[in-house]
């Protein structure tokens, strides 16, 4: 009887450890996914900045060559 109880406790402990390990792995995965999305967003912002700045730098040239 005692052996059966010890076996059940051992199985319960192993199951709890498995759940905790799964939760830790999932948290790490979600953190990595969030970091990738943040990096993509940062790159998009930088790309938009470059496009905006290039248009602004060419604006003076278009007004100089404008003939009414």
DSSP file (Angstrom, degrees, kcal/mol; ACC not computed):
  #  RESIDUE AA STRUCTURE BP1 BP2  ACC     N-H-->O    O-->H-N    N-H-->O    O-->H-N    TCO  KAPPA ALPHA  PHI   PSI    X-CA   Y-CA   Z-CA
    1    1 A X     >        0   0    0      0, 0.0     4,-2.0     0, 0.0     5,-0.1   0.000 360.0 360.0 360.0 -44.8    0.0    0.0    0.0
    2    2 A X  H  >  +     0   0    0      1,-0.2     4,-2.4     2,-0.2     5,-0.2   0.891 360.0  53.7 -64.2 -38.8    2.8    2.4    0.9
    3    3 A X  H  > S+     0   0    0      1,-0.2     4,-2.1     2,-0.2    -1,-0.2   0.895 107.9  50.1 -62.8 -40.7    4.6    1.6   -2.3
    4    4 A X  H  > S+     0   0    0      2,-0.2     4,-2.2     1,-0.2    -1,-0.2   0.893 110.5  49.8 -64.7 -40.6    1.5    2.4   -4.4
    5    5 A X  H  X S+     0   0    0     -4,-2.0     4,-2.3     2,-0.2    -2,-0.2   0.910 110.6  49.7 -64.8 -42.7    1.1    5.7   -2.6
    6    6 A X  H  X S+     0   0    0     -4,-2.4     4,-2.5     1,-0.2    -2,-0.2   0.885 110.1  51.4 -63.8 -38.3    4.8    6.6   -3.2
    7    7 A X  H  X S+     0   0    0     -4,-2.1     4,-2.4     2,-0.2    -1,-0.2   0.913 110.1  48.5 -65.0 -42.6    4.4    5.7   -6.9
    8    8 A X  H  X S+     0   0    0     -4,-2.2     4,-2.3     2,-0.2    -2,-0.2   0.893 112.0  49.1 -65.5 -39.4    1.4    8.0   -7.2
    9    9 A X  H  X S+     0   0    0     -4,-2.3     4,-2.5     2,-0.2    -2,-0.2   0.918 110.9  50.5 -65.5 -42.2    3.2   10.8   -5.5
   10   10 A X  H  X S+     0   0    0     -4,-2.5     4,-2.5     1,-0.2    -2,-0.2   0.915 110.9  48.5 -61.9 -43.2    6.2   10.4   -7.7
   11   11 A X  H  X S+     0   0    0     -4,-2.4     4,-2.3     2,-0.2    -1,-0.2   0.903 111.3  50.4 -63.9 -40.5    3.9   10.4  -10.8
   12   12 A X  H  X S+     0   0    0     -4,-2.3     4,-2.3     2,-0.2    -2,-0.2   0.902 111.2  48.5 -64.2 -41.1    2.2   13.6   -9.5
   13   13 A X  H  X S+     0   0    0     -4,-2.5     4,-2.4     2,-0.2    -2,-0.2   0.921 112.1  48.4 -65.3 -43.7    5.6   15.3   -8.9
   14   14 A X  H  X S+     0   0    0     -4,-2.5     4,-2.2     1,-0.2    -2,-0.2   0.885 111.0  51.0 -64.3 -37.9    6.8   14.3  -12.4
   15   15 A X  H  X S+     0   0    0     -4,-2.3     4,-2.3     2,-0.2    -1,-0.2   0.915 110.2  49.5 -64.7 -42.0    3.6   15.6  -14.0
   16   16 A X  H  X S+     0   0    0     -4,-2.3     4,-2.4     1,-0.2    -2,-0.2   0.911 111.1  49.5 -63.2 -42.1    3.9   18.9  -12.1
   17   17 A X  H  X S+     0   0    0     -4,-2.4     4,-2.5     1,-0.2    -1,-0.2   0.888 109.6  52.2 -64.4 -37.6    7.5   19.3  -13.3
   18   18 A X  H  X S+     0   0    0     -4,-2.2     4,-2.4     2,-0.2    -2,-0.2   0.902 109.6  48.8 -63.6 -41.2    6.4   18.5  -16.8
   19   19 A X  H  X S+     0   0    0     -4,-2.3     4,-2.4     2,-0.2    -2,-0.2   0.918 112.1  48.6 -65.1 -43.1    3.8   21.2  -16.7
   20   20 A X  H  X S+     0   0    0     -4,-2.4     4,-2.2     2,-0.2    -2,-0.2   0.903 111.8  49.1 -64.4 -40.6    6.3   23.7  -15.3
   21   21 A X  H  X S+     0   0    0     -4,-2.5     4,-2.4     2,-0.2    -1,-0.2   0.915 111.0  50.2 -64.9 -41.7    8.8   22.9  -18.0
   22   22 A X  H  X S+     0   0    0     -4,-2.4     4,-2.4     1,-0.2    -2,-0.2   0.902 110.3  50.1 -62.4 -40.6    6.2   23.2  -20.7
   23   23 A X  H  X S+     0   0    0     -4,-2.4     4,-2.4     2,-0.2    -1,-0.2   0.896 110.7  49.5 -65.2 -39.8    5.1   26.6  -19.3
   24   24 A X  H  X S+     0   0    0     -4,-2.2     4,-2.2     2,-0.2    -2,-0.2   0.910 111.9  48.1 -65.9 -41.9    8.8   27.8  -19.3
   25   25 A X  H  X S+     0   0    0     -4,-2.4     4,-2.2     2,-0.2    -2,-0.2   0.914 112.4  49.1 -64.4 -42.5    9.3   26.7  -22.9
   26   26 A X  H  X S+     0   0    0     -4,-2.4     4,-2.6     2,-0.2    -2,-0.2   0.901 110.2  51.0 -64.0 -41.1    6.1   28.4  -24.0
   27   27 A X  H  X S+     0   0    0     -4,-2.4     4,-2.3     1,-0.2    -1,-0.2   0.912 110.6  48.8 -63.4 -41.9    7.0   31.6  -22.2
   28   28 A X  H  X S+     0   0    0     -4,-2.2     4,-2.2     2,-0.2    -1,-0.2   0.899 111.3  50.6 -63.8 -40.1   10.5   31.6  -23.9
   29   29 A X  H  X S+     0   0    0     -4,-2.2     4,-2.4     2,-0.2    -2,-0.2   0.922 111.1  47.7 -63.2 -45.1    8.8   30.9  -27.3
   30   30 A X  H  X S+     0   0    0     -4,-2.6     4,-2.3     1,-0.2    -2,-0.2   0.886 111.0  51.4 -65.1 -38.5    6.4   33.8  -26.8
   31   31 A X  H  X S+     0   0    0     -4,-2.3     4,-2.1     2,-0.2    -1,-0.2   0.898 110.8  48.5 -64.7 -40.4    9.2   36.2  -25.8
   32   32 A X  H  X S+     0   0    0     -4,-2.2     4,-2.1     2,-0.2    -2,-0.2   0.912 111.0  50.3 -65.5 -41.9   11.2   35.2  -28.9
   33   33 A X  H  X S+     0   0    0     -4,-2.4     4,-2.1     1,-0.2    -2,-0.2   0.899 110.7  49.4 -63.8 -40.6    8.1   35.8  -31.1
   34   34 A X  H  X S+     0   0    0     -4,-2.3     4,-2.3     1,-0.2    -1,-0.2   0.885 109.7  51.8 -65.4 -38.7    7.5   39.2  -29.5
   35   35 A X  H  X S+     0   0    0     -4,-2.1     4,-2.2     2,-0.2    -2,-0.2   0.889 109.4  49.9 -65.7 -38.4   11.2   40.2  -30.0
   36   36 A X  H  X S+     0   0    0     -4,-2.1     4,-2.3     2,-0.2    -2,-0.2   0.914 111.5  48.2 -65.6 -42.8   11.0   39.2  -33.7
   37   37 A X  H  X S+     0   0    0     -4,-2.1     4,-2.3     1,-0.2    -2,-0.2   0.889 111.0  51.0 -65.2 -38.5    7.9   41.3  -34.2
   38   38 A X  H  X S+     0   0    0     -4,-2.3     4,-2.6     2,-0.2    -1,-0.2   0.900 109.9  49.9 -65.0 -40.4    9.5   44.2  -32.4
   39   39 A X  H  X S+     0   0    0     -4,-2.2     4,-2.3     2,-0.2    -2,-0.2   0.900 110.6  49.5 -65.2 -40.8   12.5   43.9  -34.7
   40   40 A X  H  X S+     0   0    0     -4,-2.3     4,-2.1     2,-0.2    -2,-0.2   0.903 111.7  49.1 -63.9 -40.6   10.3   43.8  -37.8
   41   41 A X  H  X S+     0   0    0     -4,-2.3     4,-2.4     2,-0.2    -2,-0.2   0.916 110.2  50.7 -64.1 -43.1    8.4   46.9  -36.6
   42   42 A X  H  X S+     0   0    0     -4,-2.6     4,-2.4     1,-0.2    -2,-0.2   0.906 110.7  49.1 -62.2 -41.1   11.7   48.8  -35.9
   43   43 A X  H  X S+     0   0    0     -4,-2.3     4,-2.4     2,-0.2    -1,-0.2   0.891 110.3  51.1 -65.1 -38.4   12.9   47.9  -39.4
   44   44 A X  H  X S+     0   0    0     -4,-2.1     4,-2.5     2,-0.2    -2,-0.2   0.905 110.1  49.4 -65.8 -40.5    9.7   49.1  -40.9
   45   45 A X  H  X S+     0   0    0     -4,-2.4     4,-2.3     2,-0.2    -2,-0.2   0.923 111.8  48.5 -63.7 -43.7    9.9   52.4  -39.0
   46   46 A X  H  X S+     0   0    0     -4,-2.4     4,-2.3     2,-0.2    -2,-0.2   0.900 111.7  49.7 -63.3 -40.3   13.5   52.9  -40.1
   47   47 A X  H  X S+     0   0    0     -4,-2.4     4,-2.2     1,-0.2    -2,-0.2   0.913 111.2  48.6 -65.4 -42.4   12.5   52.2  -43.7
   48   48 A X  H  X S+     0   0    0     -4,-2.5     4,-2.5     2,-0.2    -1,-0.2   0.877 109.9  52.8 -64.5 -37.4    9.6   54.6  -43.6
   49   49 A X  H  X S+     0   0    0     -4,-2.3     4,-2.8     2,-0.2     5,-0.2   0.928 109.2  48.7 -62.6 -44.9   11.9   57.3  -42.1
   50   50 A X  H  X S+     0   0    0     -4,-2.3     4,-2.1     1,-0.2    -2,-0.2   0.904 112.5  48.0 -63.5 -41.2   14.4   56.8  -44.9
   51   51 A X  H  X S+     0   0    0     -4,-2.2     4,-1.7     2,-0.2    -1,-0.2   0.911 113.6  47.6 -65.2 -41.8   11.6   57.1  -47.5
   52   52 A X  H  X S+     0   0    0     -4,-2.5     4,-2.0     1,-0.2    -2,-0.2   0.922 113.2  47.5 -66.2 -43.9   10.2   60.2  -45.9
   53   53 A X  H  X S+     0   0    0     -4,-2.8     4,-2.1     1,-0.2    -1,-0.2   0.853 109.2  53.7 -67.4 -34.6   13.6   61.9  -45.6
   54   54 A X  H  X S+     0   0    0     -4,-2.1     4,-1.2    -5,-0.2    -1,-0.2   0.886 109.1  48.6 -69.8 -36.0   14.5   61.1  -49.2
   55   55 A X  H  X S+     0   0    0     -4,-1.7     4,-0.6     1,-0.2    -2,-0.2   0.901 111.8  49.6 -67.9 -39.9   11.3   62.8  -50.4
   56   56 A X  H >X S+     0   0    0     -4,-2.0     3,-0.6     1,-0.2     4,-0.6   0.864 108.0  53.3 -67.5 -35.1   11.9   65.8  -48.3
   57   57 A X  H 3< S+     0   0    0     -4,-2.1     4,-0.3     1,-0.2     3,-0.2   0.796 110.3  47.6 -72.1 -25.5   15.5   66.2  -49.5
   58   58 A X  H 3X S+     0   0    0     -4,-1.2     4,-1.4    -3,-0.2    -1,-0.2   0.537  90.2  84.4 -88.9  -7.1   14.4   66.1  -53.1
   59   59 A X  H <X S+     0   0    0     -4,-0.6     4,-1.6    -3,-0.6     5,-0.2   0.893  85.9  53.9 -64.7 -39.9   11.6   68.7  -52.6
   60   60 A X  H  X S+     0   0    0     -4,-0.6     4,-1.4    -3,-0.2    -1,-0.2   0.870 106.3  53.3 -62.9 -36.1   13.9   71.7  -53.0
   61   61 A X  H  > S+     0   0    0     -4,-0.3     4,-1.4     1,-0.2    -1,-0.2   0.853 105.6  53.2 -68.3 -34.6   15.2   70.4  -56.3
   62   62 A X  H  < S+     0   0    0     -4,-1.4     4,-0.4     1,-0.2    -1,-0.2   0.877 108.3  49.5 -70.8 -35.5   11.7   70.1  -57.7
   63   63 A X  H  < S+     0   0    0     -4,-1.6     3,-0.5     1,-0.2    -1,-0.2   0.820 108.0  54.3 -73.4 -28.8   10.8   73.7  -56.8
   64   64 A X  H  < S+     0   0    0     -4,-1.4    -1,-0.2     1,-0.2    -2,-0.2   0.864 112.4  42.8 -70.4 -34.5   13.9   75.0  -58.5
   65   65 A X  S  < S+     0   0    0     -4,-1.4     2,-0.4    -5,-0.1    -1,-0.2   0.435  86.9 116.6 -92.4   2.5   13.2   73.3  -61.7
   66   66 A X        -     0   0    0     -3,-0.5     2,-0.5    -4,-0.4    -3,-0.0  -0.560  43.9-170.6 -74.6 127.5    9.5   74.2  -61.7
   67   67 A X              0   0    0     -2,-0.4    -2,-0.0     1,-0.1    -3,-0.0  -0.973 360.0 360.0-119.5 117.8    8.6   76.5  -64.6
   68   68 A X              0   0    0     -2,-0.5    -1,-0.1     0, 0.0    -2,-0.0   0.501 360.0 360.0 -74.4 360.0    5.0   78.0  -64.5
